[in-house]
Every structure is written in C-alpha cells, then in structure tokens.
Amino acid sequence: MAKKELGPNDYWAQYIVRTHSAGKDYLYALVRRRYSEEDVERNGPGKYIGVEEESRFPMVTDTDPESETFGKRIKQTDKESVGIKLKYTLELTDKNIADFKVMSAAIGDPFGETRFIWKFKERAIASDNVKNFWDLSWEEAHKRFIERTKQVIEIEQTERPREKQEIKVEQTNKHDDRRRSPKTT
C-alpha cells in the first residue's frame, strides 16, 4: 500500500519564518502533524519544511597523485562534521504563501498560536501583525524593523593624555583576622 502524501492541511505550523538569501525571499516552518482542528501531535520535536540541513565537513588538500582531484581541496567525509549548513528550498511565491496560511492557526494547550518571525542577518523579530508579514517586501521590513532601531553612537576623541589612576585594593579573608597592606596598581 502506498504511503499517503501529506499536504499543507495535514500540518500545523508552530512558527513560520521569512528570510532572505542570495537575493531571494524564502519561507520555512517548524510543523507538527495535525489530525484534526483540536488534535496536533505533541510528542517529538516536530519537523522543518522549506529548509534542508547539509552537514559541513573539514576540507583537506588531496595528496593522492592518482586521484582526479590531486592538489585540490576536498571534503573529508570520513571525519565528524564540523557544523550544519541550512539550504532554503521554498521561495516566497503565491502558492507557498497560500500553503503556509493553511498551516497557521491557533491550537489549544500547550502550543497556542502560530508565531510569525522575520529572520534578518542582524536578528530575528517576531511579527505581531500577520497581514504585514505576508504583504511587506523584504526591503521594507528591513527598513521598518532593523534600520529604524539602529542607534548611531558617536564617541568624541579627546587630545589630552590619560592620567594614571591609583586603585587601592584591600584583600580580606573572613576566616583570617590578620590585616594586610593595601596593594596599588
């Protein structure tokens, strides 16, 4: 018997993320299996859709003269991975937006409502306006959430040399009644 292909109606999104990479907008989500409007899979960490994890391995120079890659840098796949690279797979299109809207909902305990997150290079920001999450362009969102909140702090440089400070430190031990002389630095 063939395995049932699951679609957007079969998942509930715990959170949906909009991000930008290589000049394109992408969507991904942490989803849980939804059996009905009130029944969502509580066990396990859930699964991500719209993003693939690719293991990163250390690179070494190929020293085998018989190899086609002799002298080039190759991945050392026999070693333990040194990290994970995320590869986004779902671009921000009308079809994908419609699918993700179907997956977003308010579910009872323990999850609550789907969270909508803008992921910028500087930081991730949770959006409380769902309409803006879908309608704003990436550039407009970046201006609104990141550039507007940046503070430019100018520090005035003075020409006078720093004065040497003397700091007195008195060291005490609660179990020792002897007095020590203060140290200066």
PETAGI-V188685 format. One record per residue. PHI is phi in degrees with one decimal (999 if undefined). NEAR is the number of other ideal C-beta (glycine too) atoms within 8 Angstrom. Layout:
# PETAGI-V188685
((PHI	NEAR) (PHI	NEAR))
This chain:
# PETAGI-V188685
((999	2) (-72.9	3) (-74.8	4) (-66.4	4) (-80.2	4) (-86.7	6) (-119.1	6) (-57.7	8) (-70.0	6) (-91.9	7) (-128.5	12) (-118.9	14) (-88.6	12) (-71.1	11) (-150.1	10) (-119.1	15) (-120.9	11) (-105.6	15) (-139.9	12) (-134.6	9) (-150.5	7) (52.9	3) (80.0	4) (-125.6	8) (-91.6	9) (-131.3	14) (-123.6	15) (-150.9	13) (-150.0	14) (-95.0	9) (-120.4	13) (-129.0	13) (-66.4	10) (-110.9	12) (-95.0	6) (-155.9	5) (-61.3	5) (-103.6	6) (-116.8	6) (-122.4	11) (-60.0	9) (-91.4	5) (-79.3	3) (85.8	4) (-82.9	3) (85.1	9) (-142.0	7) (-94.5	9) (-121.1	9) (92.3	11) (-146.8	10) (-117.0	6) (-98.4	8) (-123.2	8) (-69.4	8) (-104.5	8) (-117.2	10) (-64.0	7) (-102.2	7) (-136.7	7) (-85.3	7) (-72.6	11) (-106.7	5) (-84.9	6) (-65.1	5) (-83.9	4) (-81.0	7) (-70.2	3) (-101.3	7) (-55.5	10) (84.8	5) (-99.2	7) (-83.0	6) (-129.0	9) (-75.4	6) (-96.3	9) (-72.4	5) (-81.0	3) (-94.2	7) (-71.8	3) (-65.6	8) (-103.0	6) (161.5	6) (-128.4	8) (-106.9	8) (-91.0	8) (-120.5	8) (-79.7	11) (-118.6	8) (-112.2	10) (-74.6	9) (-78.1	10) (-124.0	6) (-60.3	5) (-64.9	6) (-66.8	12) (-62.2	11) (-61.7	8) (-63.9	10) (-71.6	13) (-64.8	8) (-63.8	8) (-79.6	14) (-89.4	11) (-170.1	8) (-98.9	5) (-118.5	9) (-64.5	4) (-51.5	4) (-96.1	4) (-89.6	10) (87.8	6) (-102.8	7) (-59.7	12) (-97.0	8) (-112.5	12) (-127.1	12) (-91.3	13) (-108.6	7) (-104.1	12) (-61.7	2) (-72.6	4) (-174.5	5) (-102.3	8) (-129.5	8) (-78.0	7) (-97.2	10) (-100.5	3) (-112.1	6) (-64.1	8) (-61.1	6) (-64.3	9) (-59.1	12) (-86.7	8) (-93.9	5) (-69.3	9) (-77.7	5) (-60.1	9) (-62.8	6) (-64.4	8) (-64.2	12) (-63.5	10) (-61.9	9) (-69.2	9) (-97.0	10) (-105.4	11) (-64.3	7) (-67.2	7) (-91.2	6) (-69.3	6) (-111.8	4) (-98.4	4) (-114.4	4) (-102.8	4) (-108.4	4) (-79.9	4) (-88.7	4) (-105.9	4) (-87.0	3) (-73.9	4) (-72.5	3) (-71.7	4) (-84.9	4) (-73.8	4) (-101.4	4) (-109.5	6) (-115.1	6) (-99.6	7) (-120.9	8) (-108.9	6) (-102.1	6) (-130.4	6) (-125.9	5) (-65.4	4) (-100.2	3) (-123.4	6) (-89.2	2) (-69.7	4) (-90.6	3) (-110.2	7) (-76.8	4) (-68.3	7) (-94.3	7) (-120.2	7) (-129.8	5))
